[in-house]
Amino acid sequence: MLESELAVLREQVARLTATGENLTAQLKETKAELKEARTENRTLQAELLILARAEPKGGKVTK
């Protein structure tokens, strides 16, 4: 009786450990994607600032 319960508990621990490892890997990947997105955002903001400063006063674009 106790041996079968112990076997069930060990199986549950193994499943939970695998789930935890999977979630940890997903979190790591998500953090890397967020870091990349923030870097891209800063780059785009800098480019936008350069374009805004180069635009003629009055907001009209000349051809």
BELDADA-V989377 format. One line per field, one symbol per residue. psi: psi as a letter, one per 40 degrees, with the letter a starting at -180 (. if undefined). burial: + if it has 16 or more other C-alpha atoms within 10 Angstrom, else -. A space follows every 10 residues. Layout:
psi->???
burial->???
This chain:
psi->dddddddddd dddddddddd dddddddddd dddddddddd dddddddddd dddehiieeh hi.
burial->---------- ---------- ---------- ---------- ---------- ---------- ---
